[in-house]
C-alpha cells in the first residue's frame, strides 16, 4: 500500500491564468483591426469579381442573342431602380422594346441582390449612371468606371473600367491612370 495518499497538483494558479488572458487580450487588440481590414478587402474583391463576371455575362448574352441586354442597378432584384445604389444589387435582362425596364415579355437573365452594406459601389461614366446597355455586336452604351470602396478602408479602392468596345478590366487606378478616390 502506498503511504502517500495525496498527490501534488500540476496546474496553473489563478494569477498565471489572469496574466495569460491579459497577454492574449493585448495581442488580440493589435490583430483584430488587421483581421477586420482583411475581411473587408476580401468582401470588396468578391463583389468586384461578381460585377466583372456579370458584365461579361451581359456582353456575351447580347452577342449570343443578337439583341440589346441591359445591366441596371436594382434594390429588389426584379426591376431597375434609378434611385437604388449599385451596392444594393443589379439585374441583367433582354431589353426587346428598348425602354430600359424589364416587363412581362422580356426575360430576366440574372439578378444579384447586394449583401454587403459596408461596401460602396459608385459608377462614373458618360450618359446614364443607372444602367449599361450591351449591343448585339458586344459594344457597351457607355464607357465608365465602377469604383468599389470599403467603408472601413477607403485607401484600397478597386475599379472596374468599362470601355465602349464592351471590354471590362479591373484596376486600382482610374481609366486615365490616376489613383482612385473614394466618394
Secondary structure, 3 states (H helix, E strand, C coil): CCCCCCCCCCCCCHHHHHHHHHHHHHHHHHHHHHHHHHHHHHHHHHHHHHHHHHHHHHHHHHHHHCCCEEEEECCCCCCCCCCCCHHHEEEEEECCCCCCCCCCCCCEEEEEECCCCCEEEEEEECCCCCEEEECCCCCECCCEEEEEEECCCCCCCEEEEECCCCCEEEECECCCCCECCCC
